[in-house]
């Protein structure tokens, strides 16, 4: 799980947002409650112009 999360972060830092989202998706398949994966995926989606998808992920992180 951490490997996908870390690889997603590396891809995002290199500008490969689509690849990063794929890795964050794999992370969330393994642990659907991992807030950092939702947060990172939200930023990647926003960078690709997916405002709605970014907002949905952000909401999952910010819910009490």
N, C-alpha and C positions, 0 to 999 in steps of 0.2 A: 504494500500500500504506500509506504513512504517513498519507495522508488518512483512510483508514478507521480506522486505529488512533487517530488524534487525535480523529476525530468520535465514536468509541466512548467515549473517555475523557470527552469533553465531555458526552455523553448520560448516562454514569454519574454524573458530578458533578451533573447536573440531576435525578437520580433515575429516569431512564428506563433501567432495567437490561435490559429486553427489547430495546430498540433498540440498546443498547451491545453486547449479545451478538451481534446480527445483524452489526454492524460488525466486531466481532472475528472472527466467522466469515469474513467477506469477506477480512479481513486474512490469516487463516490459509490461505484458498484460494490466495492469491497467494504466501505464504511460510509453508509448514507447519512451519518450524523456528524461528519468531520467538518467543522465550521471553516477551517482554513481553506479547504478545497472549494467550498462555495464562494468564499470571499475572493480567492484567486481567480476562479472561473468567472465571477462577476466582472472583475477588472478586465479580463481578456475579452469577454463579450462586449463590454463597453468600448474597448479599443477597436472592435470590428463594427461598431455602430449598432449593436443589438441592445438598444435601451431597455426594451421590455424584458429580455432574457436576463440582462444584468440586474434589473430591479427585482425580478423573481428570486434570483440567487441572493441578493443583498437582504431581501426580506427574510429568507431562511436563516441568515446569520444574525439578524438583529432582533428576531422574535425572542421574547422572554421565555 
